[in-house]
Amino acid sequence: MNGIRFGWLLALVCVPACGADDGGGRMGGGTGSATGTTSDVATTLPVTVSATNASADGSGTDPGSSSDSDPSDGGTSSPSTNDSADSADFGTAGSSSGGTSSTGDSTSTGGGFSVSAASPQVIVHGGTVVISGSGFADVTDVTVSGVDIGVFSIDSDTQITATVQDTVPIGVDLELQLVAPEASDATSVTVLHLVINEVDPDSPNTINADGEEFVEIATGVDAAVSLSGYTLVLWSGALEAYTAVELDAGGAATSATGLLVVGSTNVVPDIAFAGVSNNIQNGEDALAIYQRPASDFAPGASFDTIETDGLIDAFIYESGTDTDVPALYPLMTCCGLVPVIDEGPTSEIRETVSLSRCSGDRRSSDEFVATSMTPGLPNVCD
């Protein structure tokens, strides 16, 4: 592919995304995080997990592409390439079986068993959700629209923590259901396929020096949604955070087409960078979305202390100069070939293009191309 340089990362041990499994889908101790690592929450009750189609890095099985257009009808949206060519199927958001429940105002079928809330209410592939209620000791299954949510742990009789695999359907107001031997109950959630969709790290200088830089985020769902609880982080090649932006800053939400732009004021973004120009380093650097607050990424925060903890998506890029930073590679899919995307060999070329996602999984760069800049609009992937 034009503009792609591959860097090999030799992994003697699996990155944290791979987790530990006893072979039966049961995670040992604690709760699953967004990347399959375990937290320090003590588990005093039997831990039951559901891990159908869950992959080692928590990303599920072949989730396909994600971009700006063509979500499907009927409660789910399928992120597709912006040229409407290669749509991905994240499943059908149908009703789940077993028990009696109603989305939103849930109805329990067992005495003392109830679901009171899911936090966050907007959940994403690769992220975690904490479900609160009562009578959870004997829960055997957690589903969204009838599809297993992924690995989950029973933290206590009143709390369950689950990691959302990529096979879970996406859409607004879907039914999240808990099932026990003699009871079931449900609440509603919104499920997104949250990814970095387009970035321009070396923009034209017509207004200000590099005054039109931006990062576009896509959800795969045609609906205005708050991304509260999720943060865009810019990592330097020196392995330090230099910018962190909470994706609901100032009350921002995605557009009706599921896009959100963080950028210079010159591109009329949904969320503006603090500076007018030179906000994104040219590379080799990285962008990442985390399910963590921006306060965890103060300027100068070390990459080594965070890496993939809470990671949802990432993208590594460069602008002409070939400067390998293998230490950033754990941001990408576990233990293999890591493509680093080059915006172009000269500033004249780089200032006329952006790097756009045309398909591909989370935490993968291999379907990004250098093409026309389209902040807030469908990517050009012809």
C-alpha positions, 0 to 999 in steps of 0.5 A: 500500500502506498505510504505504508512502512512496516516495522516488526515488533518481536514480542517475547511475551504477549502485550497486556491486551492478551489477558489470561484465560484458563481455557474455559473462558474464565478469567482468573481473578479481578475484572476484565479491563478494556484490553483484557488485563485484570484489575485489582477488584476483589472477587468474593463470589464465583466468577462466570464469564461469557466469551463467545468469539472473544479474541486475545486482545478483546477485539472479537472476531473480524469486526471489519471496517469502521468509518463515516457512512452507511449504517444499517437500519433497525437499531444497529449501524454498521461502520463502513468505508466512507466511499460506501464500499466495504461495510462491516456487519457487527450483528443484528440488534434483535431482542434477546431471549430468556426471561421477561424484560423491557428496555429502559424500564426493565422488568425482573422475572425473579424476586430480588433480582434486578438491574438498576444501571449500566455505567457508562450508558454509552459503551464501546467495543473494547471498553468496559461497563459496570452493571449495578443491581441486586441478586447477581450471584447466580448470573450465567449470561450477559448479552446485548440484543441477544449477543454475548457481551464478552468476558464478565466477572461477578464482583459482588451480589450487586455489581458485574463488570464486563468487557465489550467484544467487537461482535456485540451489535452497535446502535442506540438504546439496545437491550443489555440483559442479565440472565440467572437460572430463575430470573432475568432483567435488562436495561438499555445501552448505546453501543459504538465502534469508536475509532480514529477515522482521519488525522491531518498532522501536517496541514497547509500554512495558508491561515497559520503555520500548520493551522488546519490540523485535526483528528476525526473520531467515528462511532459507526452509528448515525446518531448524536451521542455524548462520548463522556468518559472517553479521551483522545491522547496524543503521544510523542515519539519521546513516549510522553503525552503532550495533549489529552482531550476529553471527547465531551469537552464543552458539552460536545457530541457526535454529529448525526452521522456519528463523527466528531472533530477535534482540531484547530479553530480554522477547521471549525471543529466540535472541540478546539485544540488549545492552540491555533496552530502546530497542535499535532506533532509530525511523527513518528508519533501516535494518537489513541482513544482511552476509556480514562479521564484526561487527568490521567494524561497530564503533559509529560505523562509517561507512556510506560506507566499507561500503555494499553490500560483502558485503550480503545483504539490507536494509530501510529503515523509519520511525516516523511522522516523515517524514525522508528519508535518500537516502544509505541507498537503495543498500542496496535494489535498484539504481537505482529506486524505494525504498519506505520502510515506516512503522510508523504515524503515532502511538505508540499504533498503532506499539506494537500492530504490527510490520513483517512481510514478506509476500513480495518479493525480497531488498533490497526493502521493497515487500511489508512490511506493518504487522501483528500482532507474531509474533516466532519465529512465522509472520507475519500477512499476511491 
